[in-house]
Amino acid sequence: MYLIEILYQHLIIYCLLKIVLLLCLKKLLLVQYIYQNNNLLYGVRFIAKAAKMLNEQYQDIHYNIVSGDAVDIIEKLDRGLIDFAVLVENVDISKYNYIELPIKNTWGVLMKRNSSLTEKEFVTPQDLWEKPLIVSRQAIKGRDLTQWLKKDVSQLNIIAHYNLIYNASLMVDEGLGYALCLDKIINVTNTNLCFKAFQPKLEVGMNIVWKKYQILSKASEKFLEKLKEIL
């Protein structure tokens, strides 16, 4: 009888310890921060959906969203300052784990509604050869955009570079030039701006990436699980 009582007491202690450990694990998960970027705002919708699902279980998980182009974001990712990044297909992601998003973005031109090009259904390379252009510092270094333009960068009238399209949209609104950018990022509804797609069409996909061999936090692991569920 004495032995049974001792075993029973040990069982109670074990159960209590297990409960404490589970509570500690849950607490550890709840107070974690997940760092992401919103390099492409439309891709952040998938992040938002996953975050919403996750927060229904773990209300105290926090998210830090940072902005920038691929140059800025990849540097932060490599230094471990962010956990996940949304990047376009024309960025080399061979050294990262990634999930392809089921969406495509179309290249085009952000312009003022009173521009001479607004009457056109699409914009061709020739339409832009003499126009003052505002371009992404990342994209203009790649091959896709320059090949579509059919001109060497030195032959184009590039008057400004941007790393955030919002800043470029302000320049466009002030009449500085035409911004080459992706669709679905700037909402032009009820504004002085409009977007016209390229012809021939130029599309790019997007990926959510994270470092290979990185030990993710409990919160990041759970977030990744939710993300895979909705894709």
DAMOUR-V270118 format. One record per residue. N is the residue number from 0. RES is the residue in one small letter. SS is DSSP state (~ for helix, > for strand, _ for the rest). Layout:
n=N res=RES ss=SS
n=N res=RES ss=SS
//
This chain:
n=0 res=m ss=_
n=1 res=y ss=~
n=2 res=l ss=~
n=3 res=i ss=~
n=4 res=e ss=~
n=5 res=i ss=~
n=6 res=l ss=~
n=7 res=y ss=~
n=8 res=q ss=~
n=9 res=h ss=~
n=10 res=l ss=~
n=11 res=i ss=~
n=12 res=i ss=~
n=13 res=y ss=~
n=14 res=c ss=~
n=15 res=l ss=~
n=16 res=l ss=~
n=17 res=k ss=~
n=18 res=i ss=~
n=19 res=v ss=~
n=20 res=l ss=~
n=21 res=l ss=~
n=22 res=l ss=~
n=23 res=c ss=~
n=24 res=l ss=~
n=25 res=k ss=~
n=26 res=k ss=~
n=27 res=l ss=~
n=28 res=l ss=~
n=29 res=l ss=~
n=30 res=v ss=_
n=31 res=q ss=_
n=32 res=y ss=>
n=33 res=i ss=>
n=34 res=y ss=>
n=35 res=q ss=>
n=36 res=n ss=>
n=37 res=n ss=_
n=38 res=n ss=_
n=39 res=l ss=_
n=40 res=l ss=~
n=41 res=y ss=~
n=42 res=g ss=~
n=43 res=v ss=~
n=44 res=r ss=~
n=45 res=f ss=~
n=46 res=i ss=~
n=47 res=a ss=~
n=48 res=k ss=~
n=49 res=a ss=~
n=50 res=a ss=~
n=51 res=k ss=~
n=52 res=m ss=~
n=53 res=l ss=~
n=54 res=n ss=~
n=55 res=e ss=_
n=56 res=q ss=_
n=57 res=y ss=_
n=58 res=q ss=_
n=59 res=d ss=_
n=60 res=i ss=_
n=61 res=h ss=>
n=62 res=y ss=>
n=63 res=n ss=>
n=64 res=i ss=>
n=65 res=v ss=>
n=66 res=s ss=_
n=67 res=g ss=_
n=68 res=d ss=_
n=69 res=a ss=~
n=70 res=v ss=~
n=71 res=d ss=~
n=72 res=i ss=~
n=73 res=i ss=~
n=74 res=e ss=~
n=75 res=k ss=~
n=76 res=l ss=~
n=77 res=d ss=~
n=78 res=r ss=_
n=79 res=g ss=_
n=80 res=l ss=_
n=81 res=i ss=_
n=82 res=d ss=_
n=83 res=f ss=_
n=84 res=a ss=>
n=85 res=v ss=>
n=86 res=l ss=>
n=87 res=v ss=>
n=88 res=e ss=_
n=89 res=n ss=_
n=90 res=v ss=_
n=91 res=d ss=_
n=92 res=i ss=_
n=93 res=s ss=_
n=94 res=k ss=_
n=95 res=y ss=>
n=96 res=n ss=>
n=97 res=y ss=>
n=98 res=i ss=>
n=99 res=e ss=>
n=100 res=l ss=>
n=101 res=p ss=>
n=102 res=i ss=>
n=103 res=k ss=>
n=104 res=n ss=>
n=105 res=t ss=>
n=106 res=w ss=>
n=107 res=g ss=>
n=108 res=v ss=>
n=109 res=l ss=>
n=110 res=m ss=>
n=111 res=k ss=>
n=112 res=r ss=_
n=113 res=n ss=_
n=114 res=s ss=_
n=115 res=s ss=~
n=116 res=l ss=~
n=117 res=t ss=~
n=118 res=e ss=~
n=119 res=k ss=_
n=120 res=e ss=_
n=121 res=f ss=_
n=122 res=v ss=>
n=123 res=t ss=_
n=124 res=p ss=~
n=125 res=q ss=~
n=126 res=d ss=~
n=127 res=l ss=~
n=128 res=w ss=_
n=129 res=e ss=_
n=130 res=k ss=_
n=131 res=p ss=_
n=132 res=l ss=>
n=133 res=i ss=>
n=134 res=v ss=>
n=135 res=s ss=>
n=136 res=r ss=_
n=137 res=q ss=_
n=138 res=a ss=~
n=139 res=i ss=~
n=140 res=k ss=~
n=141 res=g ss=_
n=142 res=r ss=~
n=143 res=d ss=~
n=144 res=l ss=~
n=145 res=t ss=~
n=146 res=q ss=~
n=147 res=w ss=~
n=148 res=l ss=~
n=149 res=k ss=_
n=150 res=k ss=_
n=151 res=d ss=_
n=152 res=v ss=~
n=153 res=s ss=~
n=154 res=q ss=~
n=155 res=l ss=_
n=156 res=n ss=_
n=157 res=i ss=>
n=158 res=i ss=>
n=159 res=a ss=>
n=160 res=h ss=>
n=161 res=y ss=>
n=162 res=n ss=_
n=163 res=l ss=_
n=164 res=i ss=~
n=165 res=y ss=~
n=166 res=n ss=~
n=167 res=a ss=~
n=168 res=s ss=~
n=169 res=l ss=~
n=170 res=m ss=~
n=171 res=v ss=~
n=172 res=d ss=~
n=173 res=e ss=_
n=174 res=g ss=_
n=175 res=l ss=_
n=176 res=g ss=_
n=177 res=y ss=>
n=178 res=a ss=>
n=179 res=l ss=>
n=180 res=c ss=>
n=181 res=l ss=>
n=182 res=d ss=_
n=183 res=k ss=_
n=184 res=i ss=_
n=185 res=i ss=_
n=186 res=n ss=_
n=187 res=v ss=_
n=188 res=t ss=_
n=189 res=n ss=_
n=190 res=t ss=_
n=191 res=n ss=_
n=192 res=l ss=>
n=193 res=c ss=>
n=194 res=f ss=>
n=195 res=k ss=>
n=196 res=a ss=>
n=197 res=f ss=>
n=198 res=q ss=_
n=199 res=p ss=_
n=200 res=k ss=_
n=201 res=l ss=_
n=202 res=e ss=>
n=203 res=v ss=>
n=204 res=g ss=>
n=205 res=m ss=>
n=206 res=n ss=>
n=207 res=i ss=>
n=208 res=v ss=>
n=209 res=w ss=>
n=210 res=k ss=>
n=211 res=k ss=_
n=212 res=y ss=_
n=213 res=q ss=_
n=214 res=i ss=_
n=215 res=l ss=_
n=216 res=s ss=_
n=217 res=k ss=~
n=218 res=a ss=~
n=219 res=s ss=~
n=220 res=e ss=~
n=221 res=k ss=~
n=222 res=f ss=~
n=223 res=l ss=~
n=224 res=e ss=~
n=225 res=k ss=~
n=226 res=l ss=~
n=227 res=k ss=~
n=228 res=e ss=~
n=229 res=i ss=~
n=230 res=l ss=_
//
